[in-house]
């Protein structure tokens, strides 16, 4: 099973996309940078409680919804890893 941070960042993206928000939209609503959203969703930085509170307020959902991992399957996580690897490979050419 994936660690908590991995499941959280996948769940964050699912919720964001489910609300039809781009990373830019969420960043504006949370008063943070797009780079911060990208790094959290990409697993480059760890989320903190302040981020969770901001994300919940911006998406108008309770904080606990970020920890409902029922739709975060190992296959979904594995696919995200593959996609990121392909993107990195393209950028290194």
Backbone as a chain_set.jsonl record, in Angstrom:
{"seq": "XXXXXXXXXXXXXXXXXXXXXXXXXXXXXXXXXXXXXXXXXXXXXXXXXXXXXXXXXXXXXXXXXXXXXXXXXXXXXXXXXXXXXXXXXXXXX", "coords": {"N": [[0.844, -1.18, 0.0], [0.464, 2.232, -0.715], [2.215, 5.032, 0.75], [1.018, 7.436, 3.199], [1.372, 10.134, 2.346], [1.58, 9.864, -0.434], [-0.93, 8.782, -1.083], [-2.491, 10.916, -0.195], [-1.729, 13.061, -1.924], [-2.565, 12.104, -4.394], [-5.282, 11.92, -3.895], [-5.863, 14.634, -3.433], [-5.486, 15.665, -6.032], [-7.516, 14.256, -7.395], [-9.815, 15.306, -6.128], [-9.517, 18.019, -6.774], [-9.64, 18.009, -9.598], [-12.156, 16.898, -9.831], [-13.68, 19.035, -8.986], [-13.46, 20.651, -11.104], [-11.223, 22.32, -11.218], [-8.276, 23.927, -12.184], [-4.744, 23.665, -11.546], [-3.828, 26.255, -11.324], [-6.172, 27.636, -10.685], [-6.807, 26.592, -8.138], [-4.536, 27.407, -6.742], [-4.844, 30.205, -6.809], [-7.239, 30.479, -5.341], [-6.389, 29.532, -2.89], [-4.467, 31.261, -2.17], [-1.754, 30.723, -2.692], [1.214, 29.61, -4.41], [1.266, 28.397, -7.811], [3.335, 26.723, -8.225], [3.664, 25.592, -5.685], [1.356, 23.979, -5.484], [1.865, 22.246, -7.628], [4.211, 21.011, -6.71], [3.297, 19.704, -4.401], [1.304, 17.966, -5.425], [2.946, 16.548, -7.095], [4.599, 15.222, -5.388], [6.936, 16.345, -4.466], [7.181, 18.047, -2.303], [6.122, 17.923, 1.109], [2.803, 17.961, 2.267], [1.283, 20.293, 4.511], [-0.547, 21.094, 7.548], [-1.645, 23.653, 7.284], [-1.834, 23.923, 4.492], [-3.754, 21.923, 3.98], [-6.0, 22.955, 5.301], [-6.37, 25.307, 3.788], [-6.837, 24.224, 1.201], [-9.207, 22.79, 1.664], [-10.979, 24.862, 2.389], [-10.955, 26.362, 0.02], [-12.041, 24.553, -1.816], [-14.408, 24.133, -0.675], [-15.023, 21.946, 1.028], [-15.042, 19.465, 3.671], [-12.117, 18.979, 5.718], [-11.617, 16.306, 6.266], [-12.351, 14.936, 3.987], [-10.129, 14.761, 2.376], [-8.845, 12.581, 3.283], [-10.251, 10.339, 2.676], [-9.687, 7.619, 1.226], [-10.849, 5.828, -0.516], [-11.188, 5.909, -3.32], [-8.629, 5.963, -4.238], [-6.79, 4.01, -5.713], [-4.227, 1.432, -5.837], [-3.531, 1.005, -8.513], [-4.173, 3.433, -9.733], [-2.347, 5.121, -8.491], [0.052, 3.932, -9.371], [-0.193, 4.389, -12.123], [-0.027, 7.176, -12.187], [2.655, 7.494, -11.447], [3.919, 6.356, -13.657], [3.145, 8.141, -15.685], [4.383, 10.531, -14.816], [7.052, 9.715, -15.069], [7.273, 9.41, -17.846], [6.894, 12.045, -18.638], [9.124, 13.317, -17.463], [11.147, 12.022, -18.882], [10.708, 12.976, -21.48], [11.371, 15.663, -21.105], [14.078, 15.574, -20.647], [15.319, 15.099, -22.961]], "CA": [[0.0, 0.0, 0.0], [1.212, 3.489, -0.802], [2.271, 5.779, 2.003], [-0.024, 8.443, 3.416], [1.601, 11.311, 1.507], [1.25, 9.514, -1.817], [-2.391, 8.688, -1.188], [-3.042, 12.26, -0.035], [-1.534, 13.901, -3.115], [-3.454, 11.583, -5.445], [-6.645, 12.326, -3.499], [-5.947, 16.071, -3.699], [-5.685, 15.876, -7.471], [-8.859, 13.771, -7.744], [-10.79, 16.293, -5.658], [-9.344, 19.259, -7.548], [-10.18, 17.766, -10.938], [-13.604, 16.711, -9.656], [-14.273, 20.368, -8.83], [-13.129, 21.379, -12.339], [-10.232, 23.355, -10.921], [-6.899, 23.759, -12.635], [-3.801, 23.986, -10.474], [-3.806, 27.717, -11.235], [-7.383, 28.056, -9.982], [-6.665, 26.247, -6.726], [-3.5, 28.288, -6.175], [-5.446, 31.529, -6.603], [-8.214, 30.379, -4.248], [-5.671, 29.237, -1.641], [-3.449, 32.282, -1.958], [-0.427, 30.121, -2.715], [1.728, 29.586, -5.78], [1.02, 27.219, -8.639], [4.49, 25.869, -7.967], [3.375, 24.843, -4.458], [0.379, 22.935, -5.842], [2.571, 21.28, -8.471], [5.144, 20.242, -5.886], [2.533, 18.818, -3.509], [0.71, 16.903, -6.24], [4.027, 15.771, -7.684], [5.342, 14.521, -4.365], [8.233, 16.992, -4.221], [7.143, 18.605, -0.945], [5.091, 17.335, 1.95], [1.704, 18.85, 2.609], [1.179, 20.582, 5.942], [-1.925, 21.353, 7.976], [-2.085, 24.921, 6.697], [-2.26, 23.624, 3.115], [-5.003, 21.158, 4.011], [-7.067, 23.903, 5.641], [-6.596, 26.185, 2.63], [-7.451, 23.44, 0.124], [-10.586, 22.488, 2.051], [-11.76, 26.098, 2.285], [-11.057, 26.735, -1.399], [-12.921, 23.613, -2.516], [-15.655, 24.077, 0.099], [-15.228, 20.579, 1.493], [-14.4, 19.26, 4.979], [-10.738, 18.481, 5.66], [-11.605, 14.84, 6.315], [-12.514, 14.384, 2.636], [-8.816, 14.5, 1.798], [-8.345, 11.324, 3.828], [-11.137, 9.264, 2.247], [-8.868, 7.069, 0.156], [-11.556, 4.753, -1.201], [-11.018, 5.968, -4.777], [-7.204, 6.054, -4.538], [-6.348, 2.627, -5.849], [-2.81, 1.26, -6.192], [-3.381, 1.154, -9.966], [-4.198, 4.861, -10.023], [-1.059, 5.653, -8.04], [1.073, 3.419, -10.284], [-0.339, 5.095, -13.402], [0.528, 8.514, -11.988], [4.112, 7.375, -11.453], [4.324, 6.123, -15.05], [2.955, 9.388, -16.433], [5.46, 11.453, -14.428], [8.309, 9.219, -15.638], [7.266, 9.743, -19.276], [7.068, 13.497, -18.757], [10.527, 13.605, -17.157], [11.958, 11.503, -19.988], [10.548, 13.932, -22.576], [12.049, 16.926, -20.791], [15.526, 15.392, -20.589], [15.842, 14.91, -24.333]], "C": [[0.889, 1.244, 0.0], [1.188, 4.22, 0.537], [1.208, 6.876, 2.032], [0.149, 9.655, 2.503], [1.242, 11.049, 0.05], [-0.256, 9.444, -1.998], [-3.033, 10.064, -1.066], [-2.909, 13.061, -1.323], [-2.382, 13.422, -4.29], [-4.891, 12.004, -5.15], [-6.861, 13.815, -3.749], [-6.227, 16.323, -5.172], [-7.074, 15.411, -7.901], [-9.932, 14.776, -7.327], [-10.724, 17.573, -6.476], [-9.965, 19.101, -8.929], [-11.692, 17.582, -10.878], [-14.358, 18.019, -9.481], [-14.017, 21.247, -10.051], [-12.186, 22.552, -12.087], [-8.892, 22.984, -11.535], [-5.99, 24.05, -11.442], [-3.753, 25.497, -10.255], [-5.007, 28.248, -10.454], [-7.26, 27.789, -8.486], [-5.634, 27.146, -6.051], [-4.073, 29.668, -5.875], [-6.407, 31.511, -5.418], [-7.544, 30.173, -2.888], [-4.638, 30.291, -1.284], [-2.064, 31.652, -1.778], [0.018, 30.051, -4.174], [1.327, 28.301, -6.499], [2.141, 26.213, -8.395], [4.278, 25.016, -6.712], [2.415, 23.696, -4.743], [1.072, 21.844, -6.647], [3.499, 20.403, -7.634], [4.423, 19.285, -4.939], [1.957, 17.656, -4.308], [1.783, 16.004, -6.853], [4.887, 15.034, -6.676], [6.705, 15.107, -4.055], [8.325, 17.624, -2.839], [5.994, 17.941, -0.192], [4.033, 18.385, 2.273], [1.723, 19.116, 4.111], [-0.271, 20.935, 6.275], [-2.478, 22.65, 7.412], [-2.571, 24.71, 5.271], [-3.61, 22.919, 3.119], [-6.179, 22.074, 4.34], [-7.392, 24.812, 4.465], [-7.298, 25.446, 1.493], [-8.916, 23.169, 0.434], [-11.471, 23.725, 1.922], [-11.986, 26.475, 0.83], [-12.044, 25.843, -2.148], [-14.265, 23.445, -1.82], [-16.023, 22.644, 0.469], [-14.593, 20.449, 2.88], [-13.0, 18.661, 4.804], [-10.696, 16.959, 5.6], [-11.745, 14.208, 4.929], [-11.177, 14.086, 1.97], [-8.256, 13.152, 2.242], [-9.283, 10.152, 3.573], [-10.488, 8.645, 1.009], [-9.54, 5.935, -0.618], [-11.352, 4.741, -2.708], [-9.556, 6.102, -5.183], [-6.652, 4.637, -4.566], [-4.851, 2.558, -6.152], [-2.564, 1.416, -7.691], [-3.338, 2.618, -10.369], [-2.876, 5.504, -9.635], [0.043, 5.218, -8.99], [1.002, 4.128, -11.632], [0.214, 6.503, -13.304], [2.039, 8.509, -12.017], [4.609, 7.185, -12.876], [4.219, 7.404, -15.867], [4.065, 10.375, -16.099], [6.793, 11.022, -15.017], [8.388, 9.548, -17.127], [7.494, 11.23, -19.486], [8.524, 13.867, -18.504], [11.432, 13.185, -18.307], [11.897, 12.462, -21.186], [11.342, 15.21, -22.35], [13.563, 16.799, -20.739], [16.141, 15.182, -21.956], [16.355, 16.198, -24.899]], "O": [[1.936, 1.277, 0.647], [0.273, 4.051, 1.342], [0.589, 7.193, 1.016], [-0.831, 10.15, 1.945], [0.669, 11.907, -0.621], [-0.795, 9.988, -2.962], [-4.012, 10.353, -1.754], [-3.878, 13.676, -1.769], [-2.861, 14.229, -5.087], [-5.626, 12.399, -6.055], [-7.923, 14.217, -4.224], [-7.11, 17.11, -5.515], [-7.74, 16.091, -8.682], [-10.852, 15.059, -8.094], [-11.755, 18.145, -6.83], [-10.726, 19.959, -9.376], [-12.42, 18.046, -11.755], [-15.546, 18.101, -9.796], [-14.317, 22.44, -10.039], [-12.336, 23.627, -12.666], [-8.437, 21.847, -11.411], [-6.432, 24.62, -10.444], [-3.65, 25.958, -9.119], [-4.883, 29.185, -9.665], [-7.571, 28.654, -7.666], [-5.836, 27.593, -4.922], [-3.816, 30.235, -4.813], [-6.392, 32.42, -4.588], [-8.074, 30.592, -1.859], [-4.01, 30.226, -0.227], [-1.316, 31.99, -0.861], [-0.747, 30.405, -5.072], [1.084, 27.266, -5.878], [1.912, 25.004, -8.365], [4.669, 23.849, -6.682], [2.635, 22.571, -4.294], [0.888, 20.657, -6.379], [3.561, 19.19, -7.835], [4.896, 18.173, -4.704], [2.102, 16.497, -3.919], [1.537, 14.823, -7.099], [5.802, 14.302, -7.054], [7.544, 14.442, -3.446], [9.41, 17.727, -2.268], [5.028, 17.465, -0.789], [4.348, 19.55, 2.52], [2.134, 18.258, 4.892], [-1.112, 21.056, 5.383], [-3.665, 22.73, 7.096], [-3.604, 25.254, 4.879], [-4.505, 23.276, 2.352], [-7.237, 21.974, 3.719], [-8.563, 25.06, 4.176], [-8.236, 25.968, 0.892], [-9.772, 23.303, -0.44], [-12.586, 23.643, 1.405], [-13.09, 26.866, 0.453], [-12.791, 26.313, -3.006], [-15.143, 22.724, -2.294], [-17.149, 22.19, 0.263], [-13.706, 21.228, 3.23], [-12.744, 17.925, 3.85], [-9.823, 16.389, 4.945], [-11.309, 13.077, 4.716], [-11.109, 13.236, 1.082], [-7.305, 12.643, 1.648], [-9.133, 9.092, 4.18], [-10.714, 9.096, -0.114], [-8.863, 5.167, -1.303], [-11.344, 3.671, -3.318], [-9.267, 6.331, -6.358], [-6.121, 4.136, -3.575], [-4.275, 3.517, -6.666], [-1.51, 1.904, -8.099], [-2.561, 3.004, -11.242], [-2.347, 6.338, -10.37], [0.882, 6.03, -9.38], [2.039, 4.435, -12.22], [0.858, 6.98, -14.238], [2.648, 9.431, -12.56], [5.611, 7.784, -13.267], [5.113, 7.714, -16.655], [4.632, 10.994, -17.0], [7.588, 11.868, -15.425], [9.451, 9.924, -17.62], [8.205, 11.63, -20.408], [9.099, 14.652, -19.258], [12.368, 13.9, -18.665], [12.914, 12.725, -21.827], [11.915, 15.77, -23.284], [14.267, 17.808, -20.782], [17.363, 15.097, -22.084], [16.828, 16.228, -26.035]]}, "num_chains": 1, "name": "protein.A"}
